[in-house]
């Protein structure tokens, strides 16, 4: 389960039901519930998530509003005579 609340991202997993007849030669990762919280910067949005080969991939995009983007200001020049 993936949840985004303001500037925090919460990833949680719960142990699912499993067939009792399953036997493992070696089980390297513990099967237990977990919850992990990540602090996100301003203007970060989660756009998607995929599970591939047992790895969770979460897609993040930075969307800065136009009014908060840096803008370039031209520097004018005046002659010394017009300043007096």
C-alpha positions as CSV (number, residue, x, y, z in Angstrom):
1,X,0.0,0.0,0.0
2,X,1.4,3.4,-1.0
3,X,-0.1,6.6,0.4
4,X,1.0,10.2,-0.1
5,X,-0.1,12.8,2.5
6,X,1.2,16.4,1.9
7,X,5.0,16.0,2.0
8,X,5.2,12.4,3.3
9,X,5.1,9.1,1.4
10,X,4.1,6.0,3.4
11,X,4.8,2.5,2.0
12,X,3.3,-0.4,3.9
13,X,3.1,-4.1,3.4
14,X,1.1,-6.8,5.1
15,X,1.9,-10.5,5.2
16,X,-0.5,-12.3,2.9
17,X,-2.0,-15.8,3.3
18,X,0.3,-18.6,2.0
19,X,-0.2,-22.2,1.3
20,X,0.9,-24.3,4.3
21,X,2.5,-27.0,2.0
22,X,5.1,-24.5,0.7
23,X,8.6,-25.5,1.8
24,X,11.7,-23.3,1.4
25,X,15.3,-24.4,1.1
26,X,16.4,-20.9,2.2
27,X,14.3,-17.9,3.0
28,X,16.5,-14.8,3.2
29,X,13.8,-12.1,3.7
30,X,11.6,-12.2,6.7
31,X,7.8,-12.2,6.0
32,X,6.3,-9.7,8.4
33,X,4.3,-6.5,8.2
34,X,6.2,-3.3,7.6
35,X,5.6,0.5,7.3
36,X,8.2,2.9,6.0
37,X,7.8,6.7,5.9
38,X,9.7,9.0,3.5
39,X,9.8,12.8,3.7
40,X,9.3,14.4,0.3
41,X,10.4,17.9,-0.8
42,X,7.9,20.5,-1.8
43,X,6.2,20.1,-5.2
44,X,7.0,16.3,-5.5
45,X,4.2,14.2,-6.8
46,X,3.9,10.4,-7.0
47,X,2.9,9.5,-10.6
48,X,2.9,5.7,-10.4
49,X,4.3,2.5,-8.9
50,X,5.3,-0.9,-10.3
51,X,6.4,-4.2,-8.8
52,X,9.1,-5.9,-11.0
53,X,11.1,-8.9,-10.0
54,X,10.2,-8.4,-6.4
55,X,11.4,-4.7,-6.4
56,X,9.0,-1.8,-5.9
57,X,9.6,1.1,-8.2
58,X,7.9,4.4,-7.3
59,X,7.9,7.2,-9.9
60,X,8.3,10.7,-8.6
61,X,8.0,14.0,-10.5
62,X,8.9,17.5,-9.4
63,X,6.1,20.0,-10.5
64,X,7.1,23.5,-9.6
65,X,4.3,26.1,-10.2
66,X,5.1,28.8,-12.8
67,X,4.9,31.6,-10.2
68,X,7.6,29.9,-8.0
69,X,10.1,29.2,-10.8
70,X,13.1,31.5,-11.0
71,X,12.8,34.2,-13.6
72,X,15.5,36.2,-15.3
73,X,15.5,40.0,-14.8
74,X,17.3,42.1,-17.4
75,X,19.8,44.6,-16.2
76,X,19.5,48.0,-17.8
77,X,22.3,50.6,-18.3
78,X,22.1,54.3,-17.8
79,X,24.7,56.8,-18.7
80,X,26.2,58.9,-15.9
81,X,24.9,62.2,-17.4
82,X,21.2,61.1,-17.2
83,X,21.6,60.0,-13.5
84,X,22.5,63.5,-12.4
